[in-house]
Amino acid sequence: PAPDSWEDVLNAGRALKKEGHPVGIPISQCTDAYNTFWSILWGFGGKVLEADGKTLALNSPETEAALEYYKSLYHEAMDPEVLSWDDAGNNRFLLSGKGCWIHNAISPYVTALDKKMPILDKIGVHSTPAGPAGRHVSLPILNLGIWKFSKNQELAKTFIKYLLEPENYAQWIVAGRGFSHGPLRAYENHPIWMDHPKLKILPGEANFVHATGWPSPPNSYIVRINDLYILPNMAAKVVTGTPIKTAIAWAEGEIRKIMES
């Protein structure tokens, strides 16, 4: 069965690494690295900012527990290459047949489907694992926007309205293989989920989704924390030998610089 908890991932990863098939979670400067960190941090009950969006909350026993988990997972179930991956690193890792499990969007499945790769039948899709504080998913929201300096703003608005008409947007979802659209409830029964049985769980994932930074509302602090990869850098420090409390203090210092600038 698919791992239901982060502890399941660790336990299975220990065994499968010995067979030459480790787990692959990037601990590097890429989007996948911080999205996974948010998911794990929340799963252990941690947070970076309070709900007011301006009070630091990173230094907590819950953050320490999340980092202890990272340390165990890295040393017992992963290989050092995760420290240098870009956003395609874990995809390549899974599609090569070496990796046993990654925490990712469905892009590797879509690649295997489009290229008719033999490994397609061996790829499964399941919910983000749960931690002691429940199941939580960090989801980057994809949007369409118009630059304020654009000379064709009205034409652009007309195009977006056309694209978002139900019959047109339904085709957008198909073209993107269920990967590149917003989390709109109106499309949770779109035929694509039934046409690809491995994807049928995806609409239900919206029940566990938060924007990065939660419980803080999205704000410029969170954007900068992600852009500077402070959270995966903190995890990288821990797995390479920095004491957990020291790594948290470093991250807090970096976040304070953002908030005071």
C-alpha positions as MATLAB code, in Angstrom:
seq = 'PAPDSWEDVLNAGRALKKEGHPVGIPISQCTDAYNTFWSILWGFGGKVLEADGKTLALNSPETEAALEYYKSLYHEAMDPEVLSWDDAGNNRFLLSGKGCWIHNAISPYVTALDKKMPILDKIGVHSTPAGPAGRHVSLPILNLGIWKFSKNQELAKTFIKYLLEPENYAQWIVAGRGFSHGPLRAYENHPIWMDHPKLKILPGEANFVHATGWPSPPNSYIVRINDLYILPNMAAKVVTGTPIKTAIAWAEGEIRKIMES';
ca = [
       0.000    0.000    0.000;
       1.025    3.628   -0.482;
       2.519    5.340    2.585;
      -0.208    7.129    4.520;
       2.057    8.957    6.967;
       5.497   10.525    6.938;
       6.539    7.777    9.337;
       5.463    5.234    6.705;
       7.691    6.994    4.161;
      10.651    6.761    6.530;
      10.072    3.111    7.362;
       9.607    2.052    3.741;
      12.499    4.251    2.651;
      14.874    2.582    5.096;
      14.123   -0.809    3.603;
      14.086    0.276   -0.030;
      17.325    2.254    0.207;
      19.047   -1.003    1.145;
      17.655   -2.443   -2.099;
      19.093    0.452   -4.104;
      15.888    2.486   -4.347;
      15.987    5.457   -1.947;
      13.409    8.160   -1.309;
      13.864   11.458   -3.154;
      12.898   14.738   -1.466;
      15.017   17.724   -2.550;
      16.741   19.637    0.230;
      18.051   22.306   -2.084;
      17.288   25.657   -3.640;
      14.245   24.758   -5.710;
      10.472   25.134   -5.520;
       9.859   21.457   -4.774;
      12.171   21.720   -1.768;
      10.262   24.470   -0.016;
       6.834   23.125   -0.968;
       7.675   19.787    0.628;
       9.169   21.495    3.665;
       5.938   23.406    4.265;
       3.938   20.171    4.006;
       6.167   18.368    6.498;
       6.385   21.345    8.861;
       2.595   21.609    9.019;
       2.288   17.845    9.408;
       4.322   18.132   12.594;
       2.299   21.120   13.808;
       4.850   23.806   12.999;
       4.471   27.212   11.374;
       6.685   30.103   10.365;
       4.382   33.047   11.060;
       1.289   33.349   13.213;
      -2.138   33.988   11.688;
      -1.560   37.742   11.979;
       1.097   37.412    9.279;
       3.739   39.352   11.210;
       4.647   37.378   14.341;
       7.485   34.868   14.059;
       6.573   31.356   15.210;
       9.331   29.204   13.706;
      11.211   28.484   16.930;
       9.065   25.733   18.439;
       9.188   22.071   19.491;
       7.101   21.289   16.401;
       9.717   22.772   14.067;
      12.391   20.824   15.920;
      10.396   17.613   15.407;
      10.044   18.321   11.680;
      13.794   18.861   11.390;
      14.511   15.693   13.358;
      12.360   13.906   10.803;
      14.318   15.438    7.932;
      17.546   14.339    9.569;
      16.357   10.744    9.922;
      14.913   10.621    6.414;
      18.081   12.016    4.840;
      20.503    9.707    6.619;
      18.396    6.548    6.620;
      16.360    6.698    3.413;
      17.926    9.135    0.934;
      21.160    9.824   -0.948;
      23.251   13.035   -0.762;
      22.294   13.987   -4.330;
      19.061   15.524   -2.967;
      21.152   18.440   -1.678;
      21.863   19.621   -5.226;
      18.664   18.890   -7.144;
      16.818   21.406   -9.267;
      13.046   21.128   -9.742;
      13.464   18.343  -12.292;
      15.834   16.332  -10.101;
      13.223   14.270   -8.311;
      11.323   13.710  -11.578;
      14.423   12.295  -13.257;
      15.137   10.259  -10.143;
      11.731    8.565  -10.218;
      11.591    8.075  -13.987;
      15.072    6.528  -14.005;
      13.756    3.654  -11.916;
      16.189    4.389   -9.087;
      13.842    6.319   -6.829;
      11.143    4.520   -4.880;
       9.117    7.603   -3.847;
       9.010   11.356   -4.352;
       6.771   14.149   -3.051;
       5.740   16.000   -6.155;
       3.004   17.149   -8.476;
       1.926   14.725  -11.207;
       4.500   15.994  -13.731;
       6.574   12.765  -13.762;
       3.426   10.738  -14.378;
       2.464   13.092  -17.225;
       5.959   12.799  -18.722;
       5.827    9.006  -18.579;
       2.346    9.075  -20.109;
       3.280   11.401  -22.968;
       6.503    9.555  -23.770;
       4.928    6.115  -23.322;
       7.703    5.156  -20.920;
       7.719    1.542  -19.675;
       7.834    2.756  -16.068;
       4.373    4.325  -16.412;
       2.572    1.243  -15.097;
       4.756    1.275  -11.978;
       4.019    4.889  -11.038;
       1.259    5.462   -8.501;
      -0.317    8.679   -7.234;
      -1.562    9.121   -3.670;
      -2.268   11.733   -1.009;
       0.473   13.683    0.681;
       1.391   11.739    3.843;
       0.034   12.828    7.209;
       2.079   13.811   10.221;
       1.232   13.881   13.935;
      -0.736   17.101   13.311;
      -2.624   15.802   10.299;
      -2.410   15.881    6.513;
      -1.371   19.186    4.997;
      -0.315   20.123    1.469;
       1.512   23.188    0.235;
       0.100   24.099   -3.162;
       1.448   26.722   -5.536;
      -1.578   28.364   -7.160;
      -1.344   28.958  -10.910;
      -2.926   32.183  -12.131;
      -3.262   34.301  -15.239;
      -2.452   37.985  -14.916;
      -2.007   41.143  -16.934;
       0.921   43.519  -16.530;
      -0.071   47.026  -15.463;
       2.296   48.411  -18.105;
       0.702   46.387  -20.900;
      -0.513   48.381  -23.901;
      -3.204   45.781  -24.632;
      -4.930   45.363  -21.281;
      -8.488   45.289  -22.605;
      -7.602   42.720  -25.257;
      -5.840   40.625  -22.617;
      -8.909   40.779  -20.353;
     -11.096   39.659  -23.242;
      -8.769   36.743  -23.937;
      -8.744   35.605  -20.304;
     -12.540   35.824  -20.106;
     -12.753   33.720  -23.263;
     -10.286   31.180  -21.914;
     -12.204   30.856  -18.646;
     -15.535   30.113  -20.282;
     -16.481   26.598  -19.095;
     -16.219   24.854  -22.458;
     -12.822   26.430  -23.171;
     -11.383   25.966  -19.686;
     -12.423   22.305  -19.749;
     -10.194   21.879  -22.795;
      -7.381   23.729  -21.002;
      -7.532   21.118  -18.233;
      -7.279   18.299  -20.774;
      -4.363   19.965  -22.577;
      -2.550   20.353  -19.260;
      -3.209   16.719  -18.319;
      -4.887   17.871  -15.104;
      -1.725   19.673  -14.040;
      -1.812   23.363  -14.977;
      -5.082   24.853  -13.784;
      -6.451   26.472  -10.656;
      -8.138   24.495   -7.844;
     -11.727   25.302   -8.789;
     -14.470   23.148   -7.254;
     -16.552   23.450  -10.428;
     -14.104   21.113  -12.144;
     -13.771   18.432   -9.482;
     -15.945   16.127  -11.620;
     -14.107   16.833  -14.872;
     -13.838   13.659  -17.025;
     -10.029   13.783  -16.937;
     -10.042   12.361  -13.415;
     -12.031    9.339  -14.576;
     -10.102    8.959  -17.841;
      -6.913    8.561  -15.805;
      -7.817    6.409  -12.774;
      -4.513    7.160  -11.044;
      -5.501   10.829  -10.943;
      -9.002   10.429   -9.535;
      -7.860   11.265   -5.994;
      -6.590   14.708   -6.999;
      -9.795   16.769   -6.587;
     -10.047   15.537   -3.002;
      -6.572   16.845   -2.239;
      -8.043   20.354   -2.107;
      -9.359   19.453    1.355;
      -5.783   19.410    2.677;
      -4.335   22.363    0.765;
      -2.929   25.607    2.150;
      -1.144   28.481    0.478;
       2.488   28.625    1.546;
       2.864   30.514    4.776;
      -0.359   29.269    6.379;
      -1.727   30.073    8.944;
      -0.383   33.464    7.904;
      -2.250   34.963    4.970;
      -0.148   35.201    1.802;
       2.108   38.242    2.022;
       5.437   39.617    0.842;
       7.288   38.077    3.789;
       6.288   34.571    2.714;
       7.247   35.296   -0.888;
      10.733   36.382    0.189;
      11.138   33.428    2.569;
      10.442   31.126   -0.369;
      12.494   33.096   -2.885;
      15.542   32.930   -0.605;
      14.981   29.206    0.134;
      15.393   29.856    3.847;
      13.435   26.770    4.929;
      15.177   24.141    2.750;
      18.502   25.815    3.544;
      17.701   25.383    7.235;
      16.947   21.697    6.630;
      20.163   21.319    4.616;
      22.148   22.728    7.527;
      20.577   20.201    9.889;
      21.155   17.128    7.727;
      24.793   18.116    7.168;
      25.620   18.514   10.838;
      24.385   21.844   12.195;
      22.552   21.459   15.530;
      18.808   21.886   15.101;
      18.471   24.824   17.489;
      21.362   26.597   15.752;
      19.767   26.080   12.338;
      16.417   27.419   13.566;
      18.119   30.470   15.070;
      19.860   31.103   11.730;
      16.559   30.854    9.830;
      14.838   33.156   12.320;
      17.595   35.689   11.807;
      17.177   35.563    8.037;
      13.418   35.996    8.327;
      13.830   38.942   10.705;
      16.020   40.643    8.094;
      13.163   40.296    5.600;
      10.575   41.622    8.022;
      12.710   44.577    9.081;
      13.802   45.633    5.602;
];
